[in-house]
């Protein structure tokens, strides 16, 4: 057992020390064996659990989940410290310099009186900082690990700032109709449907941008609606003494439409 002082309340420095103990010789075998790649899914899951706490506006859950996120950040930094590639102070130094550089309206003599002006300046400074010479460079720099709908939204936003945008939503809607027709044709012909499905989703994101709708939020809401309607349909089946897989599709469709018309039943 390691010699570690137990306390009533622990600090950030205590967390850093605990993680170092866990990864040190004689610490935890599992923690010592982890790499960025083996821990990648844990990192993402903790981020999504924190996001769910935000969505619920649950302060207790936020406190817990943000602690898990903080642990994940420090854990991955410690992996690099052990490899001798950078330290916690290197990470802190980098983000401090970035924040100062990207907020010249606070730390220098640039003027930005609105959030919109701040975002415009931020994008210019970001491209300057990363040496992005063209919009294509900025597009290529969007993280490929983002959820695909968010990635599409971000790509379209950057392209729009370069002037590549429909004049209004009608152009986006027409494009969505066009891509849907091409998907139908591809599906019926059994060719190229993978690409065409991607085009439909990309076009749907474009429509969402004109409407000010986050595509991930919209799809998640559709998922929740699907669950609620399926539950209603399943209850109707149970009331009949049967299960959904015992009824023909036309009857299930009728119960589904009934669930749509009476969502609370």
Secondary structure, DSSP 8 states (H G I E B T S, - for coil): -------SS--HHHHHHHHHHHHSTTS-HHHHH--HHHHHHHHHHHHHHHHHHHHHT-HHHHHHHHHHHHHHHHHHHHHHHHHTS--HHHHHHHHHHHHHHT-HHHHSS----SHHHHHHHHHHHHHHHHT--SHHHHHHTS-TTS-HHHHHHHHHHHHHHTT-S-SSHHHHHHHHHHHHHHHHHHHHHTSSHHHHHHHHHHHHHHHHHHHT--HHHHHHHHHHHHHHHHHHHHHHHHHTT--GGGS-HHHHHHHHHHHHH-TT-
